[in-house]
Amino acid sequence: MKAAARRPPAAAQALAAPSGADAQRAPCLTRRGEGLLLDVIVSPSARRTRTDGLHDGALRVRLVAPPVDGKANALLLDWLATELGLPRRCLRLVRGETTRRKQIALGPADEEEVARWLETMQACG
């Protein structure tokens, strides 16, 4: 006899994927508790640091720093803090220390302000 499959709680399902207007507005931005998670794809060793629009559900950011000794990660967090007007201590690399695809915790941060910033970055990229 098979055991019944357990479903995750509704809160976990809500965190797994954005829904409604949030999914259409910023697929790379999700709410997590008091803060936000931003999905980023990094292209290190670029000519200048800038965004390059959305790609595969994440914000693509080109960085001048090389991917050596955490230089690109440090620059990414410093650049995001400056762009978003947040103290550097409010940003934390959650996933992707050694990969191009990263997840950054922003918190506490105003979701509407970050979403507006993402819209302007998408228009520029």
C-alpha positions, 0 to 999 in steps of 0.5 A: 500500500502506498503512503499518501504524498505529503504536500508542503504547507501553503506558506512554503508553496507561496515562497516557491514561486511568485504569483499574480502581479509579482510574477509578471512584474519581477520574476527574479524577486521573491518575498522571504519573511521580512526580506526579499530574495533576488536571483542574479546571473553574473558575467564577470570580467566585463568592461563595465558593471551594468545590468543586461536585462532579465535572462532565464528568470534572473537579473543578468549583471555584468561585473568588471571584477574577475571571478577570483578570490570572491572579488566578483561576489564582493563587487556584486553585493557592493554594487547592489547596495549602492544601486538600491540605496541599502546599507551593505549589511542588508545584503547577503549571498545566500546561494552561488558563491562559486557559480554564475547563478546567485541568490541574494537576500535583501532585507529588510527592503521595500518590495515596491522600491526594489521592483521599481528599480528592477523595472528601470534596470530591465528597460536599460538592459 
